[in-house]
């Protein structure tokens, strides 16, 4: 470590350039990680707020909530520890008298069941056509008392409250009564008076033992999230980009250190002639790489944190500290392993040839 540190101090510019490259790579890894988490949260925020263990949907829905349909009677026959009915339709809402449009997931629930969100501003809905909206809509100019026109329907909704973290499949959620969803979906409440819903959300750790109608399907909540349109392909794509970056880091640092080792062959030859072993020189190179990667990761982390503070709200970035720490450690490990490219060169150095003998 002493040799590695002193060499870095004596050739500051050279090693600052290497640290700069590692900083940019770690910065990119951390930013991609934040974007991956942010995009994932856009899809699952509302579902995570439910605190559910499973969901029951129709068997032919392909584990897609808006495409599912069942009767309330079928929902009532499900004997779970705690359950909540849910109706949902994905549409576009426009603020009356303006051109402000938003993709929304109009979600019908019952106020006395656990799907009822916590109100961050305003009040809960009390009658049909009143909604509690995701508070991200405030950034687009919507406020309490605004009236919303709904596409493909003559129904008008009024915002009476806001709740936090209510995104479903990247759409802002509007919580309202089930009757409101039925009116938007069918033009009026179902003729039977009981209506139709899309699914039943369960809070029951032992849900796997529940029996449901053959036309219904019981699905763990994580499986339900993974089957949201675009969720899994998007997450896998971003994860693979991060993994490939680690490979690129390993190759890049290996090339840098190999070139530096070639330039220092004569110096290493002199050191070997003085009795310094190849093992000592290899440990020195690896220690030097560790220090370079550590500095790069620390600076990259600081830059990522600063960037996260100044990015506009429209950019879905979420910096997860435990994940960043894991990526940082992997980054340092991969970079250190990349230094092994130089090991064979160091071992093969002949002191006599290296010093021109």
C-alpha angles and dihedrals in degrees: 000000000000092000093045094050095047092049090052090052093050094050101037099156095050094050094040088060091052091047088050091056092047090047092054091047094049089045090054092047092050093046092049089049091052092048091048090052092044094051091046090052091052087063101042108028096106093043091052089052089058091066088211132160100203145353133220117219135165113281093240096051095091087231090296116135100208090049094051124094133182139152122260087238091061089048092052091054091063107101104207129150091247125000139173130196119230134191122185143177129180114221144137120266124200126196108242113257094012141077093239107129130179135181105238139183104219103206124193116207140156116255094224094056129084096256089075104112127227110261114235095178135008120000142297121273114267103177139027118291093026114116140192107216136203107264092231086080089070089071088061093055102268120136142169112296095029117136120225127207113212123217116246091012139080091217118116122207128205123210109229099163148003133229131192129246099012108146121136118190088340092306123115112248123234110196115207142138122303090239090060091055090048091052092050092045101041103020090248139017115295111278093240090062090232097080132193130280134193102231152327121253115212134207101193124119089203095052092127089075094054119110119218136182114285089243091058131071128214111214131182110243094242090054088050091053093047090054095055109121109274096356101110099037090049093049094045092049094053092043091053090051089056093047092050089050089059090054090048090050091053093050094043096050089044091055092046093051093042090056091046090049092051089051090052098046093112092048092049088047091056091047091050090049087055090057101263109146128233088241091060092050092048091050089049092053092047091048089050091051090049091054093047092049092045092053090045093050094047093050091043091052092050092049091048092051091050091047091051090055094053102039114108119256090250090070107085100220124149119178110210108197097204091049092048091050091051092048090047092053091046089049092053092045094049092047091049091050088051088064088068087081086079097049097088092048092052093047092051095051110122109207093212095051093040093058093042099258 
